[in-house]
């Protein structure tokens, strides 16, 4: 008898050797190769962009006062990256 498994996308029973789900049409090999780590990469990228945005904003606000903000921005970026 043919072994079956559940499609990770739609949950329907499919053949264990299937490469594509016959119900939802998703390719199964890519789903198995890409676990939830892509979500972690997106979250990390968004966090880095937010931190860089704050650093740039701080640099511009301090430079309007006539002081150099570069050392403070570098320390902020390093501390934010380590956190």
C-alpha positions as CSV (number, residue, x, y, z in Angstrom):
1,X,0.0,0.0,0.0
2,X,1.3,3.5,-0.8
3,X,2.5,5.5,2.1
4,X,0.9,8.9,2.7
5,X,1.8,12.1,4.5
6,X,0.1,15.4,5.1
7,X,0.8,18.4,2.9
8,X,2.5,21.1,5.0
9,X,0.5,23.8,3.3
10,X,-3.1,22.6,3.2
11,X,-3.0,19.5,5.4
12,X,-4.5,17.1,2.8
13,X,-3.3,13.5,2.6
14,X,-0.9,13.0,-0.3
15,X,1.6,10.3,-1.4
16,X,4.8,10.3,0.7
17,X,6.9,10.6,-2.4
18,X,4.9,13.5,-3.9
19,X,6.9,16.5,-5.0
20,X,3.8,18.7,-5.5
21,X,0.5,18.7,-3.6
22,X,-2.4,17.7,-5.9
23,X,-4.8,19.7,-3.8
24,X,-3.2,23.1,-3.3
25,X,-0.5,22.9,-6.0
26,X,2.4,23.8,-3.7
27,X,5.8,22.3,-4.3
28,X,6.7,20.3,-1.2
29,X,10.5,20.2,-1.5
30,X,10.8,24.0,-1.2
31,X,8.5,23.9,1.8
32,X,10.6,21.3,3.6
33,X,13.8,23.2,2.8
34,X,12.5,26.5,4.1
35,X,11.4,26.1,7.7
36,X,10.2,29.1,9.7
37,X,13.7,30.6,9.6
38,X,12.6,33.0,6.8
39,X,10.3,34.7,9.3
40,X,13.2,35.2,11.6
41,X,15.2,36.8,8.8
42,X,12.4,39.2,8.0
43,X,12.0,40.2,11.6
44,X,15.8,40.7,12.0
45,X,15.9,42.8,8.8
46,X,13.0,45.0,9.9
47,X,14.7,45.5,13.3
48,X,17.9,46.5,11.7
49,X,16.2,49.0,9.4
50,X,14.4,50.5,12.4
51,X,17.6,50.8,14.4
52,X,19.4,52.4,11.4
53,X,16.5,54.8,11.0
54,X,16.8,56.0,14.6
55,X,20.6,56.3,14.1
56,X,20.2,58.5,11.0
57,X,17.5,60.6,12.7
58,X,19.8,61.1,15.7
59,X,22.7,62.0,13.5
60,X,20.6,64.7,11.7
61,X,19.1,66.1,14.9
62,X,22.5,66.4,16.6
63,X,24.2,67.9,13.5
64,X,21.6,70.7,13.4
65,X,22.9,71.8,16.8
66,X,26.4,72.1,15.4
67,X,27.9,69.1,17.2
68,X,29.3,66.0,15.5
69,X,27.1,63.0,16.2
70,X,29.2,60.4,14.5
71,X,30.7,58.9,17.6
72,X,27.4,58.6,19.4
73,X,25.8,57.1,16.3
74,X,28.5,54.5,16.1
75,X,28.2,53.6,19.8
76,X,24.4,53.4,19.4
77,X,24.6,51.1,16.3
78,X,27.2,48.8,18.0
79,X,25.1,48.5,21.2
80,X,21.9,47.9,19.3
81,X,23.5,45.2,17.2
82,X,24.8,43.4,20.3
83,X,21.4,43.5,22.0
